[in-house]
């Protein structure tokens, strides 16, 4: 990947970390509304340690909790994805130290809703550009890629224990606001991420072997190769047809552009997919 592309992803990771830290320190933590995933667990532990005069910030706990998950992600998902996830967690911890814990409003409902929207915007943007904010995002990402279903639903299921904990330790009124925050979050994440939406890409290229090899190396999808002839040039071409998720469209565009800048690609939305959706079998 080019330096420009890596810089763009890093910039998005930084923005996502700022939004995540802002949602916690300006909305969720002051209102005692728990976030989802590892962030919510870190909030819960930090709050429970307070009465025992053990003060560990949510940011530090978030970093510590993410270390074993990052190790699993390094093995199961990939080094690049996990590296950016760790960068995101470290930056979130740093930004939480910079942004003061100060509520913008005393209304718990507004804190729950806007905290969910701000945080989910950061998470969704980070996921969309091939990274994550760590923790449950990595686990949910694996499940979403395997089952091809909305990532938000998995995150909501994984966060059920946090909702119950909020009710047990802070009262069921807080648990309901935590539930509302997580519902808002998954709706925003699904709207931004949309990994479960299928697209069909038709790639007309004079370098089919190179393009096919590059796609196979970086996308876990099958490819159908169709012989074709240019209507205007009367030259032989090949059409590579593959079904991808909307999440993979960014990667597909980059791969094709780098491999064959003169290729013509038409992308259409797919209503349904039946049969094999993963590689490495060529139809």
C-alpha positions as CSV (number, residue, x, y, z in Angstrom):
1,X,0.0,0.0,0.0
2,X,1.2,3.5,-0.9
3,X,2.4,6.0,1.7
4,X,-0.6,8.2,0.8
5,X,-3.1,5.4,1.5
6,X,-1.4,4.5,4.8
7,X,-1.5,8.2,5.8
8,X,-5.2,8.4,5.0
9,X,-6.0,5.4,7.2
10,X,-3.8,6.7,10.0
11,X,-5.7,10.1,9.8
12,X,-9.0,8.3,10.1
13,X,-7.7,6.2,13.0
14,X,-6.8,9.5,14.8
15,X,-10.2,11.0,14.1
16,X,-11.9,7.9,15.4
17,X,-9.8,8.0,18.6
18,X,-10.7,11.6,19.2
19,X,-14.4,10.9,18.8
20,X,-14.2,7.9,21.0
21,X,-12.4,9.8,23.8
22,X,-14.8,12.8,23.5
23,X,-17.9,10.6,23.7
24,X,-16.5,9.0,26.9
25,X,-15.3,12.1,28.7
26,X,-18.0,14.6,27.6
27,X,-21.1,12.3,27.6
28,X,-20.9,8.8,28.9
29,X,-18.5,8.8,32.0
30,X,-20.1,11.9,33.6
31,X,-23.6,10.4,33.2
32,X,-22.5,6.9,34.4
33,X,-23.8,5.4,31.2
34,X,-21.7,2.5,30.1
35,X,-20.3,2.2,26.6
36,X,-20.1,-1.1,24.7
37,X,-17.3,-3.6,24.4
38,X,-14.0,-3.3,26.2
39,X,-14.6,0.4,26.8
40,X,-17.7,-0.4,28.8
41,X,-15.9,-3.1,30.8
42,X,-13.1,-0.5,31.5
43,X,-15.7,2.0,32.7
44,X,-17.3,-0.6,34.9
45,X,-14.0,-1.7,36.5
46,X,-12.9,1.9,37.1
47,X,-16.2,2.8,38.7
48,X,-16.1,-0.3,41.0
49,X,-12.5,0.4,42.1
50,X,-13.4,4.0,43.1
51,X,-15.0,3.1,46.5
52,X,-11.9,1.1,47.3
53,X,-9.7,4.2,46.8
54,X,-8.1,2.5,43.9
55,X,-8.1,5.1,41.1
56,X,-7.2,3.7,37.7
57,X,-8.5,5.7,34.7
58,X,-10.8,4.2,32.1
59,X,-8.2,4.9,29.4
60,X,-5.5,2.9,31.2
61,X,-7.8,0.0,31.8
62,X,-8.9,0.1,28.2
63,X,-5.3,-0.3,27.1
64,X,-4.7,-3.2,29.5
65,X,-7.8,-5.0,28.5
66,X,-7.0,-4.7,24.8
67,X,-3.6,-6.3,25.0
68,X,-4.8,-10.0,25.0
69,X,-7.4,-9.3,22.4
70,X,-4.8,-7.6,20.2
71,X,-2.6,-10.7,20.4
72,X,-5.5,-12.8,19.2
73,X,-6.2,-10.4,16.4
74,X,-2.6,-10.5,15.4
75,X,-2.9,-14.2,14.8
76,X,-6.5,-14.5,13.5
77,X,-7.0,-11.4,11.4
78,X,-3.7,-9.9,10.4
79,X,-0.8,-7.7,11.4
80,X,-1.8,-4.5,9.7
81,X,-5.4,-4.6,11.0
82,X,-4.2,-5.3,14.6
83,X,-1.4,-2.7,14.4
84,X,-3.9,0.0,13.5
85,X,-6.3,-1.2,16.2
86,X,-3.5,-0.9,18.8
87,X,-2.7,2.6,17.6
88,X,-6.4,3.5,18.0
89,X,-6.5,2.2,21.5
90,X,-3.3,4.0,22.6
91,X,-4.5,7.2,21.0
92,X,-7.9,6.9,22.7
93,X,-6.1,6.5,26.0
94,X,-3.9,9.6,25.4
95,X,-6.9,11.8,24.2
96,X,-8.8,10.8,27.3
97,X,-6.0,12.2,29.4
98,X,-6.2,15.5,27.4
99,X,-9.9,15.9,27.1
100,X,-11.4,16.8,30.6
101,X,-14.2,14.8,32.1
102,X,-16.8,17.5,31.9
103,X,-20.5,17.0,30.9
104,X,-21.9,19.2,28.2
105,X,-25.4,18.6,29.6
106,X,-26.9,17.2,32.8
107,X,-29.6,15.5,30.8
108,X,-28.8,11.7,31.0
109,X,-30.9,11.0,27.9
110,X,-29.0,13.5,25.8
111,X,-25.7,12.1,27.2
112,X,-26.7,8.5,26.2
113,X,-27.9,9.4,22.7
114,X,-25.2,11.8,21.7
115,X,-22.5,9.8,23.4
116,X,-23.6,6.8,21.3
117,X,-23.7,8.8,18.1
118,X,-20.3,10.4,18.6
119,X,-18.6,7.1,19.6
120,X,-20.3,5.0,16.9
121,X,-19.2,7.6,14.2
122,X,-15.6,7.1,15.3
123,X,-15.9,3.3,15.4
124,X,-17.7,3.1,12.0
125,X,-15.2,5.3,10.2
126,X,-12.3,3.4,11.6
127,X,-13.8,0.0,10.5
128,X,-14.7,1.3,7.1
129,X,-11.0,2.2,6.4
130,X,-9.7,-1.2,7.4
131,X,-8.9,-0.7,11.1
132,X,-10.8,-0.9,14.4
133,X,-10.9,0.7,17.8
134,X,-9.9,-2.6,19.4
135,X,-11.6,-4.9,21.9
136,X,-15.0,-6.2,20.9
137,X,-14.6,-4.6,17.4
138,X,-12.0,-7.3,16.6
139,X,-14.3,-10.1,17.8
140,X,-17.3,-8.7,16.1
141,X,-15.3,-8.2,12.9
142,X,-14.3,-11.8,12.8
143,X,-17.9,-13.0,13.3
144,X,-19.3,-10.5,10.7
145,X,-16.8,-11.5,8.1
146,X,-17.5,-15.2,8.7
147,X,-21.3,-15.0,8.7
148,X,-21.8,-12.0,6.3
149,X,-24.3,-10.3,8.6
150,X,-24.5,-6.8,10.2
151,X,-21.6,-6.3,12.5
152,X,-23.8,-4.2,14.9
153,X,-25.9,-7.2,15.8
154,X,-22.9,-9.2,17.0
155,X,-21.6,-6.2,19.0
156,X,-25.0,-5.9,20.7
157,X,-25.1,-9.6,21.7
158,X,-21.5,-9.4,23.0
159,X,-22.5,-6.3,25.1
160,X,-25.5,-7.9,26.8
161,X,-23.4,-8.6,30.0
162,X,-22.5,-4.9,30.2
163,X,-26.1,-3.9,30.2
164,X,-26.9,-6.4,33.0
165,X,-23.9,-5.1,35.0
166,X,-25.0,-1.5,34.6
167,X,-28.4,-2.5,36.1
168,X,-26.9,-4.5,39.0
169,X,-24.3,-1.9,40.1
170,X,-25.9,1.4,39.0
171,X,-29.6,0.7,39.0
172,X,-31.9,-0.4,36.2
173,X,-32.6,3.1,35.2
174,X,-28.9,3.4,34.2
175,X,-29.1,0.1,32.5
176,X,-32.0,1.3,30.3
177,X,-29.9,4.3,29.3
178,X,-27.0,2.0,28.6
179,X,-29.3,-0.1,26.4
180,X,-30.4,3.1,24.5
181,X,-26.8,4.2,24.0
182,X,-25.8,0.8,22.6
183,X,-28.9,0.7,20.3
184,X,-28.0,4.1,18.9
185,X,-24.4,3.0,18.5
186,X,-25.2,-0.2,16.5
187,X,-27.6,1.7,14.2
188,X,-24.9,4.3,13.4
189,X,-22.2,1.7,13.0
190,X,-24.3,-0.3,10.6
191,X,-25.2,2.8,8.6
192,X,-21.5,3.7,8.2
193,X,-19.9,0.2,8.0
194,X,-22.5,-1.7,5.9
195,X,-20.1,-4.7,5.5
196,X,-23.1,-7.0,5.0
197,X,-24.3,-5.2,1.8
198,X,-23.2,-7.2,-1.3
199,X,-21.9,-5.7,-4.5
200,X,-21.0,-7.3,-7.8
201,X,-17.9,-5.9,-9.5
202,X,-17.3,-6.4,-13.3
203,X,-13.7,-5.7,-14.1
204,X,-12.7,-5.4,-17.8
205,X,-9.0,-5.7,-18.1
206,X,-6.2,-6.6,-20.5
207,X,-4.1,-7.9,-17.5
208,X,-6.4,-10.5,-16.0
209,X,-3.7,-12.7,-14.5
210,X,-2.1,-9.9,-12.6
211,X,-5.4,-8.4,-11.4
212,X,-6.7,-11.8,-10.4
213,X,-3.6,-12.6,-8.5
214,X,-3.7,-9.3,-6.6
215,X,-7.3,-9.7,-5.7
216,X,-6.8,-13.3,-4.5
217,X,-3.9,-12.1,-2.3
218,X,-5.9,-9.5,-0.5
219,X,-9.6,-10.3,-0.8
220,X,-11.2,-13.6,0.5
221,X,-13.5,-13.9,-2.5
222,X,-13.9,-16.1,-5.6
223,X,-13.6,-14.8,-9.2
224,X,-15.3,-15.8,-12.4
225,X,-13.3,-15.0,-15.6
226,X,-15.3,-14.3,-18.8
227,X,-13.7,-13.8,-22.3
228,X,-14.8,-10.6,-24.0
229,X,-14.0,-8.4,-27.0
230,X,-14.0,-4.6,-27.0
231,X,-16.9,-3.2,-29.1
232,X,-15.0,-0.1,-30.1
233,X,-11.4,-1.4,-30.3
234,X,-12.3,-4.9,-31.3
235,X,-9.5,-6.1,-29.0
236,X,-9.6,-9.2,-26.8
237,X,-10.2,-8.5,-23.1
238,X,-11.2,-10.5,-20.0
239,X,-14.0,-9.7,-17.6
240,X,-13.4,-10.6,-14.0
241,X,-16.7,-10.9,-12.0
242,X,-16.7,-11.1,-8.3
243,X,-19.1,-10.4,-5.4
244,X,-17.8,-8.4,-2.5
245,X,-19.1,-6.6,0.5
246,X,-19.4,-2.8,0.5
247,X,-16.7,-2.8,3.2
248,X,-14.3,-4.3,0.6
249,X,-15.1,-1.8,-2.2
250,X,-12.4,0.6,-0.9
251,X,-9.8,-2.2,-1.1
252,X,-11.0,-3.5,-4.5
253,X,-10.7,0.0,-6.1
254,X,-7.2,0.4,-4.8
255,X,-6.1,-3.1,-5.9
256,X,-7.4,-2.7,-9.5
257,X,-6.1,0.8,-9.8
258,X,-2.6,-0.2,-8.7
259,X,-2.5,-3.4,-10.9
260,X,-4.2,-2.1,-14.1
261,X,-4.8,1.6,-14.2
262,X,-6.6,1.3,-17.6
263,X,-9.1,-1.3,-16.3
264,X,-12.8,-0.5,-16.5
265,X,-14.8,-1.5,-13.5
266,X,-18.6,-1.5,-13.1
267,X,-20.0,-2.0,-9.6
268,X,-23.7,-2.8,-9.0
269,X,-25.6,-3.7,-5.9
270,X,-26.5,-7.3,-5.4
271,X,-29.9,-8.4,-4.0
272,X,-28.9,-11.9,-2.9
273,X,-26.0,-14.3,-3.0
274,X,-26.3,-18.1,-3.1
275,X,-23.5,-20.7,-3.0
276,X,-19.8,-20.2,-2.4
277,X,-18.9,-16.6,-1.4
278,X,-15.3,-17.1,-0.3
279,X,-12.2,-18.2,-2.2
280,X,-10.2,-20.2,-3.2
281,X,-12.3,-21.9,-5.8
282,X,-12.7,-20.3,-9.2
283,X,-16.1,-20.7,-10.9
